[in-house]
């Protein structure tokens, strides 16, 4: 079976900033993120023809990462209210479409995607992860799990398998969490080793294979890098787990499944969404909606 998991927050964010905010209903509801997200969803389904789709979302309350590192994402500016309002409406739209939308207290959407990926791989199902978050690179596993990375806007994607991740980053998916810990991520307010960027992190991992071995061999580095590694070891090693995606809760997901006989009609007849006076009107053009239970634990 071919599944698709979408990072709802990431794609809604990309849609919101790619399209003008003067897209409004008669009652003043801004709809740029809703329109962009819907366009992306339908295009993805048309192009990749998945047997099932699920959308994951972050929650507003802190996660286990915030408990481990209070500085995590602390510097991020609050997103506009008109974006948050549309997230609720996107979830309402997905409900009307019959597509499962999930979140979990204490976890990010990435963690749920990681759990879905783990279960899909064990079941021998193919999974395409659609996201604009590079942290999901670590989940790629041939031949079943790939990442469709949204580079910008609502239509610019790159599909990565293991070779693609290595070409893009210089490390394998299994090494990505250590790579990220070394270079850090200013967008998440997580510092790596001072002076170590993407190229240096990749070279160190290529030579020493693990982050522990890199710190154990700090004496072999230049004086500046040696000092940076020595002074940051405890912090970076402690923060390494923050880069790992995964959840341990039990969820039962319902994927929507479309019969192959409807392939040619999906893009036209899957749904027609009208946004008018703050009301969603969904019209199903075919009897192509059937549910299949896909359990993850």
N, C-alpha and C positions, 0 to 999 in steps of 0.2 A: 504494500500500500504506500502511496505517496502522500505525505503530510506536509503541511505548511504552518509554521508558528510565527506570528507577527508580534514584534515589540510595539505595542500600542502607543506608549508614551513617546518613544523615539520617532515613530512615523508621523504622529500627530504634530509633534514639535517641528519636524522638517516641513510639513505641509503648511503650518501656521506662518512660518517665516519665509516661505517661498511664494505665498500668494497674498494679494493686497487685503487689508482689513476693511476695505469699503464694500466687501461682499456681504450684504446684510439683507435681512427679511424686512417686510413692511413694518414689523414691530420692533425693528432695531437689533435683532439678534445677529451677531457676526457669525458667518458661516464658512470662512476661508479654510479653517482646519478640517471641518466636516467634509467640505467639498473635495479638498485635496486628498484626505484620507480615503474617502470613498472611491475616488478615481484611481488611487494607487491600488486599493484592494481589488477592484474589478479588473484592472489591467493585469495584476499578478495572477489572478485566477484564470484569465483568458490565456496568458502567455505560458503558464506552467501547468495548468490543468490538474491541480491537486485533488486527491480523493477526499481530503479532509482539511479543515482550517480551524485554528484556535488563535485567539488574540490575548496576550498577557499585558497586565498593567502594573505599574508601581502604585504604592499607597502613600498617603501623605505622612503617616507617622514614622518615627525612626525605625531603622532595621538593626540587625545584629552588627552591622558594620559601624553604625553610629555609636553603638555601645563599646565596641573595641577601639574605635578612634573617633573621639568627639569632634575632631576637626574635619571629619569626612563631609565633603560638600558644603562646609560651613560658609564658604565665601560666595556661594552661588546666589545670584540675584533672584528674588521672587519673580516667577513668570507672570505675565499679565493676566488679570482676571478673565479677560475675554478668551484666553486660551483654556483656562481651567473650566470655564462654563462649557466650552465645546467638548472637552473630554467626557463630561457626563452625557452630552447629547450623542457623542460617537458610540458610547456604550449602549445607549438607548437604541440607536440605529442597528447595532450589531444584534441586539436582542430581537428586534423586529425581523431581522434577516435570518434569525435562528442560529447565528454563529456564537459559539461559546466564548465568553470573555471572563478571564479569571484574574484574581490577585490573591495575596496571602499576607496576613499580619506578620511583621518581622522580616519579610523577605522582599527583594526587588523582583521585577519581572524577569530579569536575567536568570535568577535562580530557578524560577518555574520553567523557563525555556531549557535550562540545563537538565532538569528532571525529565522533561518531555524527551529531550535528546537521548538521555540515558536509556529510557524505556523503549524508545523507538529503535535504537540500535540493537538492544537485546532481542526485540521482536523481529528484527530483520526488515523493518519498515524504513523507507527513505524519508528524510526530513529536510526541508529547506527552511532555514531561519532567516527571516527578513528583519533587518535592523539597521540602525545607523550608529550602533555602539560597537566599537572594536573589541570590547571585552569578550564578545561572543566568538571571536576567532578561536579561542581555546576549545570550543565545543566541536570544531570540525573534525570529522573522523571518516576516512574512506572505508567503504564506498557509499555509506548511507547518509552521513550528516554533512551538509554544506551550508555556507552562509551566503545569503544574497545581501550584500552590503550597500546601503543607500548612501552614496557619496555626497549628493547634494540634491536639493529640490524634490520633485515628486516623480522623476523618471530616470535619474542617473544612477544605475546600479552596477555592481561588479559581483559576479558569482565565483566564490572561492571553494576549492577543495583543498586538500592538504598541501599539494604543490603550490597552489595559488597563495596560501597563507605564508609559506616559506619564501616565495618570491617577493611578496609584499613586505614582510617583516625581517626576514633573515633567520627566523626561528620556526620550529614546528609548533602546531597547535598545543601539544602537551607542554611545551616550554614557554608558552605565551604568558602565563601568570607570573613566572619568574622574571621574564623579560620586562613586563609591565612594572613589576615591583622595583627593578633596578632603575628604570628611566623615570618612574613616577608619572603623575598625571595632574597638571595644574587645574584642569577642569573639575576634578574631584577633590582638589585641595590635598592631595597625597604626594608627599615629597619622596623622590627616589634617592639614589646616591648622587650627591652634588657633582656636577660636571659630566654626568653620564647621560647621554642622549640615546636615541634609537640605534644608531650605528655602533656605538661603543658597547651598548648592552648586548646587541646581537653578536658582536665579535667575542665578548667575554663568554657568553653562553656556548657559542660554537667551540671554543677552546676548552672550557672547563665542564660543560654539560649541565651542571647544577649550580644553584645560587650559593649553596653551602661551600662547594669547591672553589667558587670565585672568591669568597671571603677568606677561605683557608689559605689561598695562595696570593693574598694581598701583597706579600713581600716581593713578588715577581713584577709588580707594576711600577710605573713611574712614581716618584715621591708624592706628587700631587694626588694621583689616583689612589695610591696606597693609603694616604691619610684620610681621603674621603671614604674609602671602603671601611677602614678601621673605625672611624667615628660614627658611621651610619649603620653598622652591622646589626646591632640589636633592634633598632627601629625598623629597618627594612625587612629583616627576617620575621619580626612580629607582624608586620603589615602584609606579608605575603598572602596570608589567607584571605585578606580583603579583596584580592584580585580573582579568587577562585569562585566560580559560579556553582551553585548547587542548593537544593532544598531537600528536606527529609520528611516533610509532611506527606500524608496520603490524600490524593485527589482523584476523583472520578470525573473525567472530561467527556463531553459529548462533542464529537466532531461531526460537522455536516458532510455528508457524502453525496457526490453527484454521479449519476449513472453515466458511463462512457457514451451512451447513445445520445446524450444531450450536449456533447462537446461543442458541436457547431453552433448551438443556440445559446451557449452560456453568456457570451458577451452581450447579447441583445436582450435575452429573456430572463437572465438571472434575477434582476430586479430593476425597477425604475424608481428612483428616489426623488421625491419632490420636497423641497424645503420651503414652506410658505406659512407665514404668520405663526412661526415657532412650532409648527406641527409637521411631523414626518408622515408621509404617505408612502407605504411600500406596496408595490403591486408585483405579485409573483406571476411571471409569464409562462411558467411551465410547472409541471408536477415533478420537478427534479430534486425536491428536498427529501432526503431520507437520512435518518440518524443511525450512527454506528457508535457503540460504546468503545472507547479506547481508554483503558485504565492505567494510571501511573501511580506509583507508590513511593 
